[in-house]
């Protein structure tokens, strides 16, 4: 009996059931707080035709960028994709479909997906290419467009610390899209730096409840820094 | 003389008020953080999920889990807070950020802004810019007034696809500070040594020139 114990011991087990043409919602901002080992496992599995919603698409050789090497991504839903030459090439050739979505709208689409809200109105994108073809409604003299929620067959995300029930704590700005991404997937898979026993996390300090998490795995992380900027003492 | 990048940043910083929560875009807007007056408290919001962004870290302080919206390593000031990207944009969309500063390719006298896409060129994405311009009430756009060939970027109507419609009320260029109201640019200040005539000749769209247009002071 595993009850609420969400821990799995291998990455293969963590992504069991992931099939071609599925939709994945992924956490992370740039290379910060990305589920880097789960992404590597998707590459190892060779799953193709994926739709992936993630703020960014990694860089060449890192993060989601590695899934482009074998053309595993068919469609990318992202707000900014400018750091990746392979991505550019596949986008220009038409191999890769890209749906550019404003960052806040993307976050809210994930949140809505996880919260059972099928769509919402936002002023973001009204009168721009993003608003084209979308329903417009006026509230209090201002125009808003209808944006639909995002749902994933899987979510992949990274947190800092978890208990075995999948209660999660994030660390600094590695939180970013991870909490919403987790809630929006039918099967939410989370990798963490440390798993502690149940009862060791203060319930008041849990950032996301384990109810949203289906599978939990402890990993070790490279944590590549995209733009190392320092000041001198 | 057209303003330097540093002067643009200094002029932006003159818009800061004590107790302001401010979101600074990448580039010149970010430089404005260097000119926050000593006797003033301003807290910087980074839309990936940080309020209370500090300076760049010392080499030994670098933390891969702590970056800004430009993906640069940063630090936090005392009193900082961390939240998800959804909550970050709830702050922005909900009008809780006091001042937003960002760059643009074009602005027109209807308050439209184009800043993310040049047809025929590679489109990298809008990031958070569309949310910022739609959500904030108090926005300053910083940009060069005209292209190197002298083509105005302050227009009667934007030619590039829009980032936001009817949302810009203030533009700071290397030549002038302008307000936008009722479909017109209103010249408020000019860069030191730049004439009203020069500004007018490089501005598309209707321009109101008040009797007194002071030079900026730093």
Interface residues (C-beta under 8 A of the other chain):
Chain A: X29 X30 X31 X32 X33 X55 X78 X79 X80 X81 X82 X88 X92 X100 X102 X103 X104 X105 X107 X108 X110 X111 X122 X123 X124 X125 X126 X127 X128 X129 X130 X160 X170 X171 X172 X173 X174 X175 X176 X177 X178 X179 X180 X223 X224 X225 X226 X227 X228 X229 X230 X231 X232 X233
Chain B: X46 X47 X48 X49 X50 X55 X56 X57 X58 X59 X62 X63 X64 X65 X66 X67 X68 X70 X71 X72 X73 X74 X76 X82 X83 X84 X85 X86 X88 X89 X90 X92 X93 X112 X117 X122 X123 X124 X125 X126 X127 X128 X129 X130 X131 X134 X135 X161 X162 X163 X164 X165 X166
